[in-house]
Amino acid sequence: MIRKSFFIFPVLAAVFCFSMFYRVTNAVIAPDLVRDFNLDAEGLGVLGSAFFYAFALFQIPIGILLDRVGPRRVIAFFTLVGAAGAFCFAAAGNYHTAFVGRVLLGIGMASALMGSLKVFVIRYSPRRFATLSGTIIAIGTVGTLAATSPLAYLNTLIGWRLTLFLCGIITAVLAVLLFWVLRDDADKGSTSVMHASDPLHQTGLIRSARMILGSLSFWQISSLAFFRYGTFIALQGVWFGPYLMSVRGYTPVTAGNILTMLSIGMAISSPIAGHLADRVFRTTKSVLLLGLSCYVVCLFLLTGIVPLEGTLAFCVLFMFLGFFNGFGMLGYAHIKELFPLSMSGSVITAVNFFLMAGGAVFIQVIGVIIALATHCGGGSDQIESYPYHLAFFVCFIGMLASLIFYSFSKSKR
């Protein structure tokens, strides 16, 4: 039992790494997808958003399953679905098959982080939750790092299809390992905690849903998650790649190196944010507000209003974008504080629904903005840069509005 418990966190972190990898692969291989499936900007956006729509739609049922069935069976089963999605996407001969593959990937990875957070709720002290969640998110950035320069290199070496196929094999192996290491551990803890700590477990889904949806703070935290993650993942996962290559003229490998700075910044910030909230300030809201206020400033610098030139400038800005965006993971700790323990899976995944929906919506909306602005553009410079700067400005305004709305939320139950 002790030996198995030692492997729980590493295996959970490895599954989450692949979830992060699959989310953002399209940025680096975008030119190949455009060529292989004859896509325009809008079509590329739809293909990228398919993962996030599927991911978001499955958050609510997964939250219920985590609270009532336990994380072991839920995470293992859905991870196998994700492996099937990787195989489907890798073998796709047309756009529709690729779309199905991305949908299966989104469904399969939908339980990776939420299941891990449920395990943390069951097994660890509440005072360690922000630190643990920050640590696993930091480790998960290895997945986004792998989807930058390493993916660009593997794409030139063996192609994106074989790369995704090999990733699918590893994902399937991780699903089996996870089912083994969580045996007679998390599921037992889940049952005992829910029955012993809170009679609300007996009240059913309707009352839980009313409590969640009737909370103004839930909507404030969820709207912040929608715009924070939506803007970040849409840019990191799809649109920064084409922007750096087609507008700024960088090669795919150089663009991948610049995109790497987003992941490095986020990997550094997530555990720092958790430590500040748990140990230093002992409040999640204030730390979250500070970090995301700086993230808003970074988005403003992308709008073209302030001139930005040179590889070093982009590397520094992208690192800070990732760093301050990493503070957003404190939203999970914030919402957990406001609801009973037995509802932790449901309420965290409810917030995560809006978070992933933000990714789906922004990937697609930015694609539409770029396509329309390009069609209506003037000279060649405007055609290249203006559509992207307009899209970045929309991200800035949405994020600013959601941060103001969130600032009026409650701190603790």
C-alpha positions in Angstrom: 0.0 0.0 0.0 2.8 2.4 0.9 4.6 1.6 -2.3 1.5 2.2 -4.4 0.8 5.5 -2.5 4.2 6.7 -3.4 3.4 6.4 -7.1 -0.1 8.1 -7.0 1.1 11.7 -7.4 3.7 11.0 -10.2 1.1 9.0 -12.2 -1.6 11.6 -11.8 0.9 14.3 -12.8 2.0 12.3 -15.9 -1.7 12.0 -17.0 -2.2 15.7 -16.5 1.0 16.4 -18.5 -0.5 14.6 -21.5 -3.8 16.5 -21.0 -1.8 19.7 -21.3 0.1 18.4 -24.3 -3.0 17.5 -26.2 -4.6 20.9 -25.6 -1.9 22.9 -27.3 -0.4 20.6 -30.0 -2.3 22.4 -32.8 -0.2 25.6 -32.4 3.1 24.1 -33.6 1.6 21.7 -36.2 -0.9 24.2 -37.5 0.8 24.6 -40.9 0.7 20.8 -41.4 -3.0 20.7 -40.4 -3.8 23.5 -42.8 -2.0 21.6 -45.6 -3.3 18.1 -44.8 -6.9 19.1 -44.3 -7.2 22.2 -46.5 -8.2 24.5 -43.6 -8.6 28.3 -43.4 -8.3 30.3 -40.2 -11.9 29.6 -39.2 -11.6 25.9 -39.8 -8.3 25.7 -37.8 -10.1 27.4 -35.0 -13.0 24.9 -35.1 -10.6 22.0 -35.1 -8.7 23.4 -32.1 -11.8 24.2 -30.2 -13.3 20.7 -30.6 -11.1 19.5 -27.8 -12.3 22.2 -25.4 -16.0 21.9 -26.2 -15.9 18.2 -25.5 -13.8 18.7 -22.4 -16.1 21.4 -21.0 -19.4 19.4 -21.7 -18.1 16.4 -19.8 -17.1 18.4 -16.7 -20.5 18.2 -14.9 -21.0 14.4 -15.3 -17.4 13.8 -14.3 -17.8 15.9 -11.2 -20.8 13.9 -10.2 -19.0 10.6 -10.9 -16.0 11.7 -8.9 -18.1 12.5 -5.9 -20.2 9.2 -6.1 -18.0 6.6 -7.8 -14.5 7.8 -6.8 -11.5 9.0 -8.9 -10.0 5.6 -9.6 -12.4 4.2 -12.1 -13.3 7.6 -13.5 -9.8 8.8 -14.4 -8.6 5.4 -15.7 -11.6 5.0 -18.0 -11.6 8.5 -19.4 -7.8 8.3 -19.9 -8.3 5.3 -22.1 -10.8 7.3 -24.1 -8.1 9.9 -24.6 -5.7 7.3 -25.9 -8.3 6.3 -28.4 -8.7 9.9 -29.5 -4.9 10.2 -30.0 -5.0 7.2 -32.3 -8.0 8.5 -34.2 -6.4 12.0 -34.7 -3.1 10.5 -35.8 -4.8 8.2 -38.4 -7.2 10.9 -39.7 -7.4 10.9 -43.4 -9.8 13.9 -43.6 -11.0 16.8 -41.5 -14.1 15.0 -40.1 -12.0 12.2 -38.7 -9.5 14.6 -37.2 -12.4 16.5 -35.6 -13.7 13.2 -34.0 -10.2 12.5 -32.7 -10.0 15.9 -31.1 -13.4 15.4 -29.5 -12.3 12.0 -28.1 -9.1 13.6 -26.8 -11.2 16.3 -25.0 -13.5 13.8 -23.5 -10.6 11.5 -22.4 -8.6 14.3 -20.8 -11.6 15.9 -19.0 -11.0 14.0 -15.7 -7.2 14.4 -15.5 -6.9 17.5 -13.4 -10.3 17.4 -11.7 -9.8 13.7 -10.7 -6.4 14.6 -9.3 -7.9 17.5 -7.2 -10.5 15.1 -5.9 -7.7 12.7 -4.7 -6.0 15.7 -3.0 -9.3 16.6 -1.2 -9.6 13.0 0.0 -6.0 12.3 1.1 -4.6 15.6 2.3 -5.2 18.5 4.7 -7.2 21.4 3.3 -4.3 23.7 4.1 -2.2 21.9 1.6 -4.7 21.9 -1.3 -3.5 25.1 -3.0 0.1 24.0 -2.7 -0.6 20.5 -4.1 -2.8 21.8 -6.9 -0.2 24.4 -7.8 2.5 21.8 -7.9 0.6 19.4 -10.2 -0.3 22.3 -12.5 3.4 23.4 -12.6 4.4 19.8 -13.5 1.7 19.8 -16.1 3.4 22.6 -17.9 6.0 19.9 -19.0 3.2 18.8 -21.3 2.9 22.3 -22.8 6.6 22.5 -23.1 6.7 19.2 -25.0 4.1 20.7 -27.4 6.5 23.5 -28.4 10.1 22.9 -29.5 10.2 19.1 -28.9 7.0 18.7 -30.9 8.3 20.9 -33.7 11.5 18.8 -33.8 9.6 15.4 -33.7 7.3 16.7 -36.5 10.3 17.4 -38.7 11.9 14.0 -37.8 9.0 11.5 -37.8 5.9 13.6 -38.6 3.0 14.7 -36.4 1.0 11.6 -37.0 3.5 9.1 -35.7 4.2 11.4 -32.8 0.5 11.5 -31.7 0.3 7.7 -32.2 3.2 7.1 -29.8 1.6 9.5 -27.3 -1.6 7.5 -27.5 0.3 4.4 -26.5 1.9 6.1 -23.5 -1.5 7.5 -22.5 -3.0 4.0 -22.5 -0.2 2.7 -20.3 -0.7 5.5 -17.8 -4.4 4.7 -17.6 -3.6 1.1 -16.6 -1.0 2.3 -14.1 -3.4 4.7 -12.6 -6.1 2.0 -12.1 -3.5 0.0 -10.2 -2.0 2.6 -8.0 -5.4 4.0 -6.8 -6.7 0.5 -5.9 -8.1 0.3 -2.4 -7.0 3.8 -1.7 -8.7 6.8 -3.2 -12.1 5.1 -3.6 -12.2 4.0 0.0 -11.1 7.5 1.1 -13.8 9.0 -1.0 -16.6 7.0 0.5 -15.5 7.5 4.1 -14.9 11.2 3.8 -18.2 11.9 2.1 -20.3 9.9 4.5 -18.5 10.9 7.7 -17.9 14.6 7.1 -21.0 15.9 5.6 -24.7 14.9 5.6 -25.1 16.8 2.3 -24.0 13.6 0.6 -27.4 12.3 1.3 -29.4 15.1 -0.2 -29.0 14.4 -3.9 -28.1 16.3 -7.0 -30.9 18.9 -7.0 -30.0 20.6 -3.8 -26.3 20.5 -4.7 -27.0 22.1 -8.0 -29.1 24.8 -6.4 -26.4 25.6 -3.9 -23.8 25.9 -6.6 -25.9 27.8 -9.2 -27.4 30.1 -6.5 -24.0 31.3 -5.4 -23.0 34.7 -6.8 -19.4 33.9 -6.0 -19.6 30.8 -8.1 -20.5 32.9 -11.1 -17.8 35.4 -10.3 -15.1 32.8 -10.0 -16.4 30.9 -13.1 -16.5 34.1 -15.3 -12.9 34.8 -14.3 -11.9 31.2 -15.2 -13.7 31.5 -18.5 -11.8 34.6 -19.6 -8.5 33.9 -17.9 -8.0 30.4 -19.3 -10.0 31.1 -22.5 -7.7 33.9 -23.6 -4.5 32.1 -22.5 -5.1 28.7 -24.0 -6.5 30.1 -27.3 -3.4 32.1 -27.8 -0.9 29.5 -26.5 -2.7 26.5 -28.1 -3.5 27.9 -31.5 -3.1 31.5 -32.4 0.4 32.5 -31.1 2.0 30.0 -33.4 0.5 31.4 -36.6 1.1 35.0 -35.4 4.8 34.4 -34.7 5.3 32.5 -38.0 3.1 34.4 -40.5 3.2 37.9 -39.0 6.6 38.0 -37.2 8.4 35.7 -39.7 9.8 33.2 -37.2 10.5 29.6 -38.2 8.4 26.9 -36.6 11.3 25.9 -34.3 12.0 29.5 -33.3 8.3 30.1 -32.7 8.2 26.9 -30.6 11.1 28.2 -28.5 9.3 31.5 -27.9 6.1 29.6 -27.0 8.2 27.6 -24.5 8.5 30.7 -22.4 4.7 30.6 -21.7 5.1 27.2 -20.1 8.3 28.1 -18.2 6.6 31.1 -16.7 3.5 29.1 -15.6 5.7 26.3 -14.2 7.5 28.8 -12.0 4.4 30.6 -10.8 1.9 27.9 -9.9 3.7 26.5 -6.9 4.7 30.1 -5.8 1.1 31.2 -6.0 0.0 28.1 -4.0 2.7 28.8 -1.3 1.7 32.5 -1.1 -1.9 31.6 -0.6 -1.4 28.7 1.9 1.6 29.9 3.9 2.3 33.6 3.5 -0.9 35.6 3.0 -3.3 32.8 3.9 -5.9 34.1 1.5 -6.5 32.9 -2.1 -8.5 35.9 -3.4 -5.9 38.6 -2.8 -3.1 36.6 -4.3 -5.3 35.7 -7.3 -6.3 39.3 -7.8 -2.7 40.5 -7.8 -1.4 37.9 -10.2 -4.2 38.3 -12.7 -4.1 42.1 -12.7 -0.5 41.7 -14.0 -1.8 39.2 -16.5 -4.2 41.8 -17.8 -1.3 44.3 -18.3 0.6 41.7 -20.3 -2.4 41.1 -22.6 -2.5 44.9 -23.2 1.1 44.8 -24.4 0.1 42.4 -27.1 -2.5 44.7 -28.7 0.0 46.6 -30.9 -0.7 49.9 -29.0 2.8 49.5 -27.5 5.5 48.7 -30.0 7.0 45.2 -29.4 10.0 44.1 -31.5 12.7 41.5 -31.2 12.9 37.9 -30.1 14.1 38.8 -26.6 11.1 41.1 -26.0 8.6 38.4 -27.0 10.4 35.8 -24.9 10.2 38.1 -21.8 6.6 39.1 -22.4 5.5 35.4 -23.0 7.3 34.3 -19.8 5.4 36.9 -17.8 2.1 36.0 -19.5 2.6 32.4 -18.4 3.8 33.4 -14.9 0.9 35.7 -14.0 -1.6 33.4 -15.7 -0.4 30.6 -13.4 -2.0 32.5 -10.4 -5.4 31.5 -11.9 -5.1 28.0 -10.5 -6.0 29.5 -7.1 -9.6 29.8 -8.3 -10.0 26.0 -7.6 -8.9 26.6 -4.0 -11.2 29.7 -3.7 -14.3 27.8 -4.8 -13.5 24.8 -2.6 -13.5 27.1 0.4 -17.0 28.2 -0.2 -18.8 24.8 -0.3 -19.0 21.6 1.8 -16.3 18.9 1.3 -18.8 16.3 -0.1 -19.5 18.7 -3.0 -15.8 19.4 -3.8 -15.8 17.3 -7.0 -19.0 18.8 -8.3 -18.2 22.4 -7.6 -14.6 22.3 -8.9 -15.7 20.6 -12.1 -18.5 23.1 -12.5 -15.9 25.9 -12.5 -13.8 23.9 -14.8 -16.7 23.6 -17.2 -16.5 27.4 -17.7 -12.8 27.4 -17.8 -12.6 24.9 -20.6 -15.6 26.5 -22.3 -13.6 29.7 -22.4 -10.9 27.8 -24.3 -13.4 26.5 -26.8 -15.1 29.8 -27.3 -12.0 32.0 -27.6 -10.2 29.6 -30.0 -13.1 29.8 -32.3 -14.0 33.5 -31.8 -10.4 34.5 -32.4 -10.4 32.5 -35.6 -13.6 34.3 -36.8 -12.1 37.7 -35.8 -8.9 37.0 -37.7 -10.7 35.7 -40.8 -13.1 38.7 -40.9 -10.4 41.3 -40.2 -8.1 39.8 -42.8 -10.9 39.9 -45.4 -11.6 43.6 -44.6 -8.0 44.7 -44.2 -6.2 47.2 -46.2 -2.5 47.1 -47.1 -0.2 44.1 -46.7 1.0 45.1 -43.3 -2.5 45.6 -42.0 -3.6 42.3 -43.5 -0.8 40.5 -41.5 -0.8 42.3 -38.1 -4.1 44.1 -37.6 -6.4 41.0 -37.3 -4.2 39.5 -34.6 -3.9 42.8 -32.7 -7.6 43.2 -32.8 -8.1 39.7 -31.5 -5.6 40.4 -28.7 -7.5 43.5 -27.8 -10.7 41.6 -27.4 -8.9 39.2 -25.1 -7.7 42.2 -23.0 -11.1 43.8 -22.6 -12.8 40.5 -21.7 -10.2 39.6 -19.1 -10.3 43.1 -17.6 -14.1 43.0 -17.2 -14.1 39.5 -15.6 -11.4 40.6 -13.1 -13.5 43.5 -12.0 -16.5 41.3 -11.6 -14.5 38.8 -9.6 -13.1 41.4 -7.2 -16.5 41.6 -5.5 -16.6 37.9 -4.6 -16.6 36.4 -1.1 -13.4 35.2 0.4 -14.4 32.2 2.6 -17.5 30.3 3.6 
